[in-house]
């Protein structure tokens, strides 16, 4: 129960943009309950907000390992993955779509 309270308070600190406090409280929660997926996710988000990407990815991966069905952990992990650049290549030989317009 104490771990859940620290994890929840850490989430509150995260939403208040007090990232150092969020990390501290979620770390306290993890000392009490090392596999607490909620605490791992919130600490991952706080780490990401402070630019500590390696720590954020490690916590998100640990949260997924702890609870593979946790949607918040999946979303956090997806957000931490680098986005693939989309090609903006255009060729005059590309297929032209039909436009339904009146002349």
DOKE-643678 format. One record per residue: x, y, z of N, C-alpha, C, O in turn; residue number from 1. Coordinates in steps of 0.1 Angstrom, whole numbers, always signed. Layout:
BEGIN
<n_xx = X n_yy = Y n_zz = Z ca_xx = X ca_yy = Y ca_zz = Z c_xx = X c_yy = Y c_zz = Z o_xx = X o_yy = Y o_zz = Z seq = NUM>
...
END
This chain:
BEGIN
<n_xx = +8 n_yy = -12 n_zz = +0 ca_xx = +0 ca_yy = +0 ca_zz = +0 c_xx = +9 c_yy = +13 c_zz = +0 o_xx = +6 o_yy = +22 o_zz = -7 seq = 1>
<n_xx = +19 n_yy = +13 n_zz = +8 ca_xx = +28 ca_yy = +24 ca_zz = +8 c_xx = +35 c_yy = +27 c_zz = -6 o_xx = +37 o_yy = +38 o_zz = -10 seq = 2>
<n_xx = +38 n_yy = +16 n_zz = -12 ca_xx = +44 ca_yy = +17 ca_zz = -26 c_xx = +34 c_yy = +24 c_zz = -35 o_xx = +38 o_yy = +32 o_zz = -43 seq = 3>
<n_xx = +21 n_yy = +20 n_zz = -35 ca_xx = +11 ca_yy = +26 ca_zz = -43 c_xx = +10 c_yy = +41 c_zz = -40 o_xx = +8 o_yy = +49 o_zz = -49 seq = 4>
<n_xx = +10 n_yy = +45 n_zz = -27 ca_xx = +9 ca_yy = +59 ca_zz = -24 c_xx = +21 c_yy = +67 c_zz = -29 o_xx = +19 o_yy = +78 o_zz = -35 seq = 5>
<n_xx = +33 n_yy = +62 n_zz = -28 ca_xx = +45 ca_yy = +69 ca_zz = -34 c_xx = +44 c_yy = +70 c_zz = -49 o_xx = +47 o_yy = +80 o_zz = -55 seq = 6>
<n_xx = +39 n_yy = +59 n_zz = -55 ca_xx = +38 ca_yy = +59 ca_zz = -70 c_xx = +27 c_yy = +69 c_zz = -74 o_xx = +30 o_yy = +77 o_zz = -84 seq = 7>
<n_xx = +16 n_yy = +70 n_zz = -67 ca_xx = +6 ca_yy = +80 ca_zz = -70 c_xx = +11 c_yy = +94 c_zz = -68 o_xx = +8 o_yy = +103 o_zz = -76 seq = 8>
<n_xx = +18 n_yy = +96 n_zz = -57 ca_xx = +24 ca_yy = +110 ca_zz = -54 c_xx = +34 c_yy = +113 c_zz = -65 o_xx = +35 o_yy = +125 o_zz = -69 seq = 9>
<n_xx = +42 n_yy = +104 n_zz = -69 ca_xx = +51 ca_yy = +106 ca_zz = -80 c_xx = +44 c_yy = +110 c_zz = -93 o_xx = +49 o_yy = +119 o_zz = -100 seq = 10>
<n_xx = +33 n_yy = +104 n_zz = -96 ca_xx = +25 ca_yy = +107 ca_zz = -108 c_xx = +20 c_yy = +122 c_zz = -106 o_xx = +20 o_yy = +129 o_zz = -116 seq = 11>
<n_xx = +16 n_yy = +126 n_zz = -94 ca_xx = +11 ca_yy = +139 ca_zz = -92 c_xx = +23 c_yy = +149 c_zz = -94 o_xx = +21 o_yy = +160 o_zz = -101 seq = 12>
<n_xx = +34 n_yy = +146 n_zz = -89 ca_xx = +46 ca_yy = +155 ca_zz = -91 c_xx = +49 c_yy = +156 c_zz = -106 o_xx = +53 o_yy = +167 o_zz = -111 seq = 13>
<n_xx = +48 n_yy = +145 n_zz = -113 ca_xx = +50 ca_yy = +145 ca_zz = -128 c_xx = +41 c_yy = +155 c_zz = -135 o_xx = +45 o_yy = +163 o_zz = -143 seq = 14>
<n_xx = +28 n_yy = +154 n_zz = -131 ca_xx = +18 ca_yy = +163 ca_zz = -138 c_xx = +20 c_yy = +177 c_zz = -134 o_xx = +16 o_yy = +186 o_zz = -141 seq = 15>
<n_xx = +27 n_yy = +180 n_zz = -122 ca_xx = +30 ca_yy = +193 ca_zz = -118 c_xx = +43 c_yy = +198 c_zz = -124 o_xx = +48 o_yy = +209 o_zz = -121 seq = 16>
<n_xx = +49 n_yy = +189 n_zz = -132 ca_xx = +62 ca_yy = +192 ca_zz = -138 c_xx = +74 c_yy = +193 c_zz = -128 o_xx = +84 o_yy = +200 o_zz = -131 seq = 17>
<n_xx = +72 n_yy = +187 n_zz = -117 ca_xx = +83 ca_yy = +186 ca_zz = -107 c_xx = +89 c_yy = +172 c_zz = -108 o_xx = +87 o_yy = +163 o_zz = -101 seq = 18>
<n_xx = +98 n_yy = +171 n_zz = -119 ca_xx = +103 ca_yy = +159 ca_zz = -123 c_xx = +113 c_yy = +152 c_zz = -113 o_xx = +112 o_yy = +140 o_zz = -112 seq = 19>
<n_xx = +121 n_yy = +160 n_zz = -107 ca_xx = +130 ca_yy = +155 ca_zz = -97 c_xx = +122 c_yy = +148 c_zz = -85 o_xx = +126 o_yy = +138 o_zz = -80 seq = 20>
<n_xx = +112 n_yy = +155 n_zz = -81 ca_xx = +103 ca_yy = +150 ca_zz = -70 c_xx = +96 c_yy = +137 c_zz = -75 o_xx = +94 o_yy = +128 o_zz = -67 seq = 21>
<n_xx = +92 n_yy = +137 n_zz = -87 ca_xx = +85 ca_yy = +125 ca_zz = -93 c_xx = +95 c_yy = +113 c_zz = -93 o_xx = +91 o_yy = +102 o_zz = -89 seq = 22>
<n_xx = +107 n_yy = +115 n_zz = -97 ca_xx = +117 ca_yy = +105 ca_zz = -97 c_xx = +120 c_yy = +100 c_zz = -83 o_xx = +121 o_yy = +88 o_zz = -80 seq = 23>
<n_xx = +121 n_yy = +109 n_zz = -73 ca_xx = +124 ca_yy = +105 ca_zz = -59 c_xx = +112 c_yy = +97 c_zz = -54 o_xx = +115 o_yy = +87 o_zz = -47 seq = 24>
<n_xx = +100 n_yy = +101 n_zz = -56 ca_xx = +89 ca_yy = +93 ca_zz = -50 c_xx = +87 c_yy = +80 c_zz = -57 o_xx = +84 o_yy = +70 o_zz = -50 seq = 25>
<n_xx = +88 n_yy = +79 n_zz = -70 ca_xx = +87 ca_yy = +66 ca_zz = -76 c_xx = +98 c_yy = +57 c_zz = -73 o_xx = +96 o_yy = +45 o_zz = -72 seq = 26>
<n_xx = +110 n_yy = +63 n_zz = -70 ca_xx = +121 ca_yy = +54 ca_zz = -66 c_xx = +118 c_yy = +49 c_zz = -52 o_xx = +121 o_yy = +37 o_zz = -49 seq = 27>
<n_xx = +112 n_yy = +57 n_zz = -43 ca_xx = +108 ca_yy = +52 ca_zz = -30 c_xx = +98 c_yy = +40 c_zz = -31 o_xx = +99 o_yy = +30 o_zz = -25 seq = 28>
<n_xx = +89 n_yy = +42 n_zz = -41 ca_xx = +79 ca_yy = +31 ca_zz = -43 c_xx = +86 c_yy = +18 c_zz = -48 o_xx = +82 o_yy = +7 o_zz = -44 seq = 29>
<n_xx = +96 n_yy = +20 n_zz = -56 ca_xx = +103 ca_yy = +8 ca_zz = -62 c_xx = +112 c_yy = +2 c_zz = -51 o_xx = +114 o_yy = -10 o_zz = -53 seq = 30>
<n_xx = +116 n_yy = +9 n_zz = -41 ca_xx = +124 ca_yy = +3 ca_zz = -31 c_xx = +115 c_yy = -6 c_zz = -22 o_xx = +119 o_yy = -17 o_zz = -17 seq = 31>
<n_xx = +102 n_yy = -2 n_zz = -21 ca_xx = +93 ca_yy = -10 ca_zz = -13 c_xx = +88 c_yy = -22 c_zz = -21 o_xx = +87 o_yy = -33 o_zz = -17 seq = 32>
<n_xx = +84 n_yy = -19 n_zz = -34 ca_xx = +79 ca_yy = -29 ca_zz = -43 c_xx = +86 c_yy = -28 c_zz = -57 o_xx = +82 o_yy = -21 o_zz = -65 seq = 33>
<n_xx = +97 n_yy = -36 n_zz = -58 ca_xx = +105 ca_yy = -34 ca_zz = -70 c_xx = +98 c_yy = -37 c_zz = -84 o_xx = +103 o_yy = -31 o_zz = -94 seq = 34>
<n_xx = +88 n_yy = -45 n_zz = -84 ca_xx = +81 ca_yy = -47 ca_zz = -97 c_xx = +69 c_yy = -39 c_zz = -99 o_xx = +61 o_yy = -43 o_zz = -108 seq = 35>
<n_xx = +68 n_yy = -28 n_zz = -93 ca_xx = +56 ca_yy = -19 ca_zz = -94 c_xx = +56 c_yy = -12 c_zz = -108 o_xx = +63 o_yy = -3 o_zz = -110 seq = 36>
<n_xx = +47 n_yy = -18 n_zz = -117 ca_xx = +47 ca_yy = -13 ca_zz = -130 c_xx = +43 c_yy = +2 c_zz = -131 o_xx = +48 o_yy = +10 o_zz = -139 seq = 37>
<n_xx = +34 n_yy = +6 n_zz = -123 ca_xx = +29 ca_yy = +20 ca_zz = -123 c_xx = +41 c_yy = +30 c_zz = -119 o_xx = +43 o_yy = +40 o_zz = -126 seq = 38>
<n_xx = +48 n_yy = +26 n_zz = -109 ca_xx = +60 ca_yy = +34 ca_zz = -105 c_xx = +70 c_yy = +35 c_zz = -116 o_xx = +76 o_yy = +45 o_zz = -118 seq = 39>
<n_xx = +73 n_yy = +23 n_zz = -122 ca_xx = +82 ca_yy = +23 ca_zz = -133 c_xx = +78 c_yy = +32 c_zz = -145 o_xx = +87 o_yy = +39 o_zz = -151 seq = 40>
<n_xx = +66 n_yy = +32 n_zz = -148 ca_xx = +61 ca_yy = +40 ca_zz = -159 c_xx = +62 c_yy = +55 c_zz = -156 o_xx = +67 o_yy = +62 o_zz = -164 seq = 41>
<n_xx = +58 n_yy = +58 n_zz = -144 ca_xx = +58 ca_yy = +73 ca_zz = -141 c_xx = +73 c_yy = +78 c_zz = -139 o_xx = +76 o_yy = +89 o_zz = -143 seq = 42>
<n_xx = +82 n_yy = +69 n_zz = -134 ca_xx = +96 ca_yy = +73 ca_zz = -134 c_xx = +101 c_yy = +74 c_zz = -148 o_xx = +110 o_yy = +83 o_zz = -150 seq = 43>
<n_xx = +97 n_yy = +65 n_zz = -157 ca_xx = +102 ca_yy = +65 ca_zz = -171 c_xx = +98 c_yy = +78 c_zz = -177 o_xx = +106 o_yy = +85 o_zz = -184 seq = 44>
<n_xx = +85 n_yy = +83 n_zz = -175 ca_xx = +81 ca_yy = +95 ca_zz = -180 c_xx = +88 c_yy = +107 c_zz = -175 o_xx = +91 o_yy = +116 o_zz = -182 seq = 45>
<n_xx = +91 n_yy = +107 n_zz = -162 ca_xx = +99 ca_yy = +118 ca_zz = -156 c_xx = +113 c_yy = +118 c_zz = -161 o_xx = +119 o_yy = +129 o_zz = -164 seq = 46>
<n_xx = +119 n_yy = +106 n_zz = -163 ca_xx = +133 ca_yy = +106 ca_zz = -169 c_xx = +132 c_yy = +111 c_zz = -183 o_xx = +141 o_yy = +119 o_zz = -187 seq = 47>
<n_xx = +122 n_yy = +108 n_zz = -191 ca_xx = +121 ca_yy = +112 ca_zz = -204 c_xx = +120 c_yy = +127 c_zz = -205 o_xx = +125 o_yy = +134 o_zz = -214 seq = 48>
<n_xx = +112 n_yy = +133 n_zz = -195 ca_xx = +110 ca_yy = +147 ca_zz = -195 c_xx = +122 c_yy = +155 c_zz = -192 o_xx = +124 o_yy = +167 o_zz = -195 seq = 49>
<n_xx = +132 n_yy = +148 n_zz = -185 ca_xx = +144 ca_yy = +155 ca_zz = -181 c_xx = +156 c_yy = +151 c_zz = -191 o_xx = +167 o_yy = +155 o_zz = -189 seq = 50>
<n_xx = +152 n_yy = +144 n_zz = -202 ca_xx = +162 ca_yy = +141 ca_zz = -212 c_xx = +171 c_yy = +129 c_zz = -209 o_xx = +181 o_yy = +127 o_zz = -216 seq = 51>
<n_xx = +167 n_yy = +121 n_zz = -199 ca_xx = +175 ca_yy = +109 ca_zz = -196 c_xx = +168 c_yy = +97 c_zz = -203 o_xx = +162 o_yy = +88 o_zz = -197 seq = 52>
<n_xx = +170 n_yy = +96 n_zz = -216 ca_xx = +164 ca_yy = +86 ca_zz = -224 c_xx = +168 c_yy = +72 c_zz = -221 o_xx = +159 o_yy = +63 o_zz = -221 seq = 53>
<n_xx = +180 n_yy = +69 n_zz = -218 ca_xx = +184 ca_yy = +56 ca_zz = -215 c_xx = +177 c_yy = +51 c_zz = -202 o_xx = +173 o_yy = +39 o_zz = -202 seq = 54>
<n_xx = +177 n_yy = +59 n_zz = -192 ca_xx = +170 ca_yy = +55 ca_zz = -180 c_xx = +155 c_yy = +53 c_zz = -182 o_xx = +149 o_yy = +44 o_zz = -177 seq = 55>
<n_xx = +149 n_yy = +62 n_zz = -190 ca_xx = +135 ca_yy = +61 ca_zz = -193 c_xx = +132 c_yy = +48 c_zz = -201 o_xx = +122 o_yy = +41 o_zz = -197 seq = 56>
<n_xx = +140 n_yy = +45 n_zz = -211 ca_xx = +138 ca_yy = +32 ca_zz = -218 c_xx = +139 c_yy = +20 c_zz = -209 o_xx = +132 o_yy = +10 o_zz = -210 seq = 57>
<n_xx = +149 n_yy = +20 n_zz = -200 ca_xx = +151 ca_yy = +9 ca_zz = -191 c_xx = +139 c_yy = +7 c_zz = -182 o_xx = +135 o_yy = -4 o_zz = -180 seq = 58>
<n_xx = +134 n_yy = +18 n_zz = -176 ca_xx = +122 ca_yy = +17 ca_zz = -168 c_xx = +110 c_yy = +12 c_zz = -175 o_xx = +102 o_yy = +4 o_zz = -170 seq = 59>
<n_xx = +108 n_yy = +18 n_zz = -187 ca_xx = +96 ca_yy = +14 ca_zz = -195 c_xx = +97 c_yy = -1 c_zz = -199 o_xx = +87 o_yy = -8 o_zz = -199 seq = 60>
<n_xx = +109 n_yy = -6 n_zz = -202 ca_xx = +111 ca_yy = -20 ca_zz = -205 c_xx = +109 c_yy = -29 c_zz = -193 o_xx = +103 o_yy = -39 o_zz = -194 seq = 61>
<n_xx = +113 n_yy = -24 n_zz = -181 ca_xx = +111 ca_yy = -31 ca_zz = -169 c_xx = +96 c_yy = -32 c_zz = -166 o_xx = +91 o_yy = -42 o_zz = -161 seq = 62>
<n_xx = +89 n_yy = -21 n_zz = -168 ca_xx = +74 ca_yy = -21 ca_zz = -166 c_xx = +67 c_yy = -31 c_zz = -175 o_xx = +58 o_yy = -38 o_zz = -171 seq = 63>
<n_xx = +71 n_yy = -31 n_zz = -188 ca_xx = +65 ca_yy = -41 ca_zz = -197 c_xx = +69 c_yy = -55 c_zz = -193 o_xx = +60 o_yy = -64 o_zz = -194 seq = 64>
<n_xx = +81 n_yy = -57 n_zz = -188 ca_xx = +84 ca_yy = -71 ca_zz = -183 c_xx = +76 c_yy = -75 c_zz = -171 o_xx = +73 o_yy = -86 o_zz = -169 seq = 65>
<n_xx = +74 n_yy = -65 n_zz = -162 ca_xx = +66 ca_yy = -67 ca_zz = -150 c_xx = +52 c_yy = -70 c_zz = -153 o_xx = +45 o_yy = -79 o_zz = -147 seq = 66>
<n_xx = +46 n_yy = -62 n_zz = -162 ca_xx = +32 ca_yy = -64 ca_zz = -166 c_xx = +30 c_yy = -62 c_zz = -181 o_xx = +28 o_yy = -50 o_zz = -185 seq = 67>
<n_xx = +31 n_yy = -72 n_zz = -189 ca_xx = +31 ca_yy = -71 ca_zz = -204 c_xx = +17 c_yy = -66 c_zz = -209 o_xx = +16 o_yy = -61 o_zz = -220 seq = 68>
<n_xx = +7 n_yy = -66 n_zz = -201 ca_xx = -6 ca_yy = -61 ca_zz = -205 c_xx = -9 c_yy = -47 c_zz = -202 o_xx = -20 o_yy = -42 o_zz = -205 seq = 69>
<n_xx = +0 n_yy = -40 n_zz = -195 ca_xx = -1 ca_yy = -26 ca_zz = -191 c_xx = -1 c_yy = -17 c_zz = -203 o_xx = +10 o_yy = -15 o_zz = -209 seq = 70>
<n_xx = -12 n_yy = -11 n_zz = -207 ca_xx = -13 ca_yy = -2 ca_zz = -218 c_xx = -5 c_yy = +10 c_zz = -217 o_xx = +1 o_yy = +15 o_zz = -226 seq = 71>
<n_xx = -4 n_yy = +16 n_zz = -204 ca_xx = +4 ca_yy = +28 ca_zz = -202 c_xx = +19 c_yy = +25 c_zz = -204 o_xx = +26 o_yy = +33 o_zz = -210 seq = 72>
<n_xx = +23 n_yy = +13 n_zz = -200 ca_xx = +37 ca_yy = +9 ca_zz = -202 c_xx = +40 c_yy = +8 c_zz = -217 o_xx = +51 o_yy = +12 o_zz = -222 seq = 73>
<n_xx = +31 n_yy = +2 n_zz = -225 ca_xx = +32 ca_yy = +1 ca_zz = -239 c_xx = +33 c_yy = +14 c_zz = -246 o_xx = +41 o_yy = +17 o_zz = -255 seq = 74>
<n_xx = +24 n_yy = +23 n_zz = -242 ca_xx = +24 ca_yy = +37 ca_zz = -248 c_xx = +36 c_yy = +44 c_zz = -245 o_xx = +42 o_yy = +52 o_zz = -253 seq = 75>
<n_xx = +41 n_yy = +43 n_zz = -232 ca_xx = +54 ca_yy = +49 ca_zz = -229 c_xx = +65 c_yy = +44 c_zz = -237 o_xx = +74 o_yy = +52 o_zz = -241 seq = 76>
<n_xx = +66 n_yy = +31 n_zz = -238 ca_xx = +77 ca_yy = +25 ca_zz = -246 c_xx = +76 c_yy = +30 c_zz = -261 o_xx = +86 o_yy = +33 o_zz = -267 seq = 77>
<n_xx = +64 n_yy = +30 n_zz = -266 ca_xx = +62 ca_yy = +35 ca_zz = -280 c_xx = +67 c_yy = +49 c_zz = -282 o_xx = +73 o_yy = +53 o_zz = -292 seq = 78>
<n_xx = +63 n_yy = +58 n_zz = -272 ca_xx = +67 ca_yy = +72 ca_zz = -272 c_xx = +82 c_yy = +74 c_zz = -271 o_xx = +87 o_yy = +84 o_zz = -277 seq = 79>
<n_xx = +89 n_yy = +64 n_zz = -265 ca_xx = +103 ca_yy = +66 ca_zz = -264 c_xx = +111 c_yy = +61 c_zz = -276 o_xx = +123 o_yy = +64 o_zz = -277 seq = 80>
<n_xx = +105 n_yy = +53 n_zz = -284 ca_xx = +111 ca_yy = +48 ca_zz = -296 c_xx = +113 c_yy = +59 c_zz = -306 o_xx = +104 o_yy = +67 o_zz = -308 seq = 81>
<n_xx = +124 n_yy = +60 n_zz = -313 ca_xx = +126 ca_yy = +70 ca_zz = -323 c_xx = +116 c_yy = +68 c_zz = -335 o_xx = +114 o_yy = +57 o_zz = -339 seq = 82>
<n_xx = +111 n_yy = +79 n_zz = -339 ca_xx = +102 ca_yy = +78 ca_zz = -350 c_xx = +109 c_yy = +77 c_zz = -363 o_xx = +120 o_yy = +83 o_zz = -366 seq = 83>
<n_xx = +104 n_yy = +68 n_zz = -372 ca_xx = +110 ca_yy = +66 ca_zz = -385 c_xx = +106 c_yy = +78 c_zz = -394 o_xx = +95 o_yy = +82 o_zz = -394 seq = 84>
<n_xx = +116 n_yy = +83 n_zz = -401 ca_xx = +113 ca_yy = +94 ca_zz = -411 c_xx = +105 c_yy = +89 c_zz = -422 o_xx = +108 o_yy = +79 o_zz = -428 seq = 85>
<n_xx = +95 n_yy = +96 n_zz = -426 ca_xx = +87 ca_yy = +93 ca_zz = -438 c_xx = +93 c_yy = +99 c_zz = -450 o_xx = +98 o_yy = +110 o_zz = -450 seq = 86>
<n_xx = +93 n_yy = +91 n_zz = -461 ca_xx = +98 ca_yy = +96 ca_zz = -473 c_xx = +89 c_yy = +107 c_zz = -479 o_xx = +77 o_yy = +105 o_zz = -480 seq = 87>
<n_xx = +95 n_yy = +117 n_zz = -483 ca_xx = +86 ca_yy = +128 ca_zz = -490 c_xx = +90 c_yy = +128 c_zz = -505 o_xx = +88 o_yy = +138 o_zz = -512 seq = 88>
<n_xx = +96 n_yy = +117 n_zz = -510 ca_xx = +100 ca_yy = +116 ca_zz = -524 c_xx = +87 c_yy = +117 c_zz = -533 o_xx = +78 o_yy = +109 o_zz = -530 seq = 89>
<n_xx = +88 n_yy = +125 n_zz = -543 ca_xx = +77 ca_yy = +125 ca_zz = -553 c_xx = +83 c_yy = +123 c_zz = -566 o_xx = +94 o_yy = +128 o_zz = -569 seq = 90>
<n_xx = +76 n_yy = +116 n_zz = -574 ca_xx = +81 ca_yy = +114 ca_zz = -588 c_xx = +70 c_yy = +117 c_zz = -598 o_xx = +58 o_yy = +115 o_zz = -594 seq = 91>
<n_xx = +73 n_yy = +122 n_zz = -609 ca_xx = +62 ca_yy = +125 ca_zz = -619 c_xx = +56 c_yy = +112 c_zz = -624 o_xx = +45 o_yy = +112 o_zz = -630 seq = 92>
<n_xx = +62 n_yy = +100 n_zz = -621 ca_xx = +57 ca_yy = +88 ca_zz = -625 c_xx = +48 c_yy = +81 c_zz = -615 o_xx = +42 o_yy = +70 o_zz = -617 seq = 93>
<n_xx = +46 n_yy = +88 n_zz = -604 ca_xx = +37 ca_yy = +83 ca_zz = -593 c_xx = +23 c_yy = +83 c_zz = -599 o_xx = +19 o_yy = +91 o_zz = -608 seq = 94>
<n_xx = +15 n_yy = +74 n_zz = -594 ca_xx = +1 ca_yy = +73 ca_zz = -598 c_xx = -7 c_yy = +86 c_zz = -594 o_xx = -6 o_yy = +91 o_zz = -583 seq = 95>
<n_xx = -15 n_yy = +91 n_zz = -603 ca_xx = -23 ca_yy = +103 ca_zz = -600 c_xx = -37 c_yy = +98 c_zz = -596 o_xx = -42 o_yy = +89 o_zz = -603 seq = 96>
<n_xx = -42 n_yy = +103 n_zz = -586 ca_xx = -56 ca_yy = +99 ca_zz = -581 c_xx = -66 c_yy = +107 c_zz = -589 o_xx = -64 o_yy = +118 o_zz = -594 seq = 97>
<n_xx = -77 n_yy = +100 n_zz = -591 ca_xx = -89 ca_yy = +107 ca_zz = -598 c_xx = -95 c_yy = +117 c_zz = -589 o_xx = -97 o_yy = +115 o_zz = -577 seq = 98>
<n_xx = -97 n_yy = +129 n_zz = -594 ca_xx = -103 ca_yy = +139 ca_zz = -586 c_xx = -117 c_yy = +141 c_zz = -591 o_xx = -120 o_yy = +143 o_zz = -603 seq = 99>
<n_xx = -127 n_yy = +141 n_zz = -582 ca_xx = -141 ca_yy = +143 ca_zz = -586 c_xx = -144 c_yy = +158 c_zz = -585 o_xx = -149 o_yy = +163 o_zz = -575 seq = 100>
<n_xx = -142 n_yy = +165 n_zz = -596 ca_xx = -145 ca_yy = +179 ca_zz = -596 c_xx = -153 c_yy = +183 c_zz = -609 o_xx = -151 o_yy = +177 o_zz = -619 seq = 101>
<n_xx = -161 n_yy = +192 n_zz = -607 ca_xx = -169 ca_yy = +197 ca_zz = -618 c_xx = -161 c_yy = +207 c_zz = -626 o_xx = -154 o_yy = +216 o_zz = -620 seq = 102>
<n_xx = -161 n_yy = +207 n_zz = -640 ca_xx = -154 ca_yy = +216 ca_zz = -648 c_xx = -160 c_yy = +230 c_zz = -648 o_xx = -154 o_yy = +239 o_zz = -654 seq = 103>
END
